[in-house]
Amino acid sequence: MGKLRGLLLLLIGVMVLNGCIVPQYISYDDVVRDSKSEDYFVRIYEDGELEEGDYKVIGEVIINGGVDVNVMMEDVRRKVREIGGDGIIEFVEWGYVKELNGVIRNSVSNVYEIKGKVIVLN
């Protein structure tokens, strides 16, 4: 019974920690935009995919953690929808290795960092 209780507490602790990783948003302007619907897909644009006049950068979103990168990516997209953004332009810093569709993986550990500039399309 004690082992089962310990395992249950461990599982609850992991679930709580997974839920505590929240994207940080830094706004570049004071405009309040309408949120996008939950089914709006926030696209991640590769460098050079958009022309400079096609979008406006409205802020930056950052998330760090050691959980499933797909969960983290959905948290980022949810945050972008919440603030009314249309998409994300990626960027990489501090030697992280870029992987598929905006997920950036540290090659040394299981800590992930996802960063991007939030844009609205013109």
C-alpha positions as CSV (number, residue, x, y, z in Angstrom):
1,M,0.0,0.0,0.0
2,G,2.9,2.4,0.8
3,K,4.5,1.8,-2.6
4,L,1.2,2.5,-4.4
5,R,0.7,5.7,-2.4
6,G,4.3,6.8,-3.2
7,L,3.8,6.1,-6.9
8,L,0.5,8.0,-6.9
9,L,2.1,11.0,-5.2
10,L,4.9,10.9,-7.8
11,L,2.5,10.8,-10.7
12,I,0.5,13.7,-9.3
13,G,3.8,15.7,-8.8
14,V,4.8,15.0,-12.4
15,M,1.4,16.2,-13.7
16,V,1.6,19.3,-11.6
17,L,5.1,20.1,-12.8
18,N,4.0,19.6,-16.4
19,G,1.2,22.0,-16.0
20,C,3.4,24.7,-14.5
21,I,5.4,25.4,-17.7
22,V,3.7,28.4,-19.1
23,P,5.0,30.4,-22.1
24,Q,6.2,33.9,-21.4
25,Y,5.1,36.7,-23.7
26,I,6.9,40.0,-24.3
27,S,4.7,42.5,-26.1
28,Y,6.3,44.9,-28.6
29,D,3.3,47.2,-28.7
30,D,0.3,48.3,-26.6
31,V,-2.4,47.1,-29.1
32,V,-5.0,44.7,-27.6
33,R,-6.1,42.3,-30.3
34,D,-9.0,39.9,-30.4
35,S,-8.1,36.3,-29.5
36,K,-8.2,33.7,-32.3
37,S,-10.5,30.7,-32.1
38,E,-9.3,27.5,-30.5
39,D,-9.2,25.8,-33.9
40,Y,-7.0,28.5,-35.5
41,F,-3.7,26.9,-36.5
42,V,-0.7,29.1,-35.6
43,R,1.8,28.6,-38.4
44,I,5.5,28.7,-37.9
45,Y,7.2,30.4,-40.8
46,E,10.8,29.6,-41.8
47,D,13.3,32.4,-42.4
48,G,12.7,34.1,-45.7
49,E,9.3,32.5,-46.2
50,L,7.5,35.8,-45.8
51,E,8.4,39.2,-47.3
52,E,9.2,41.9,-44.8
53,G,6.0,43.9,-45.6
54,D,3.7,40.9,-45.3
55,Y,3.7,40.9,-41.5
56,K,4.3,42.9,-38.3
57,V,6.2,41.5,-35.3
58,I,4.1,42.2,-32.2
59,G,6.0,40.4,-29.6
60,E,8.1,37.4,-28.5
61,V,7.1,34.1,-26.9
62,I,9.5,31.9,-24.9
63,I,9.0,28.6,-23.1
64,N,11.5,26.3,-21.4
65,G,11.1,22.9,-19.9
66,G,11.8,19.2,-19.8
67,V,8.4,17.9,-20.8
68,D,7.1,16.7,-24.1
69,V,8.0,19.2,-26.8
70,N,4.7,18.7,-28.5
71,V,2.9,19.8,-25.4
72,M,5.2,22.8,-25.1
73,M,4.6,23.7,-28.8
74,E,0.8,23.5,-28.3
75,D,1.2,25.8,-25.2
76,V,3.1,28.3,-27.4
77,R,0.4,28.1,-30.1
78,R,-2.3,28.6,-27.5
79,K,-0.6,31.7,-26.1
80,V,-0.2,33.1,-29.6
81,R,-3.9,32.6,-30.3
82,E,-4.8,34.1,-27.0
83,I,-3.0,37.4,-27.8
84,G,-4.3,37.5,-31.4
85,G,-1.2,36.5,-33.3
86,D,-1.3,34.9,-36.7
87,G,2.0,33.0,-36.7
88,I,5.5,32.7,-35.4
89,I,8.9,33.4,-37.0
90,E,11.6,31.2,-35.5
91,F,15.0,32.2,-34.2
92,V,17.7,30.2,-32.4
93,E,20.2,31.4,-29.8
94,W,22.8,29.9,-27.4
95,G,23.8,26.9,-29.5
96,Y,20.5,25.1,-29.5
97,V,20.0,22.7,-32.4
98,K,17.0,23.4,-34.6
99,E,14.6,20.5,-35.3
100,L,11.3,20.1,-37.1
101,N,8.7,22.8,-37.2
102,G,9.8,25.2,-34.5
103,V,10.9,22.8,-31.9
104,I,14.4,23.5,-30.6
105,R,16.2,20.8,-28.7
106,N,19.3,21.3,-26.5
107,S,21.7,18.6,-27.7
108,V,23.2,18.1,-24.2
109,S,20.2,17.5,-22.1
110,N,16.4,16.9,-22.1
111,V,15.7,20.5,-21.5
112,Y,13.9,22.2,-24.4
113,E,13.5,25.8,-25.3
114,I,11.1,27.2,-27.9
115,K,11.4,30.9,-28.8
116,G,9.7,32.8,-31.6
117,K,8.7,36.3,-32.7
118,V,4.9,36.5,-32.8
119,I,3.5,38.1,-35.9
120,V,0.3,39.4,-37.4
121,L,-0.2,39.2,-41.2
122,N,-0.9,42.4,-43.1
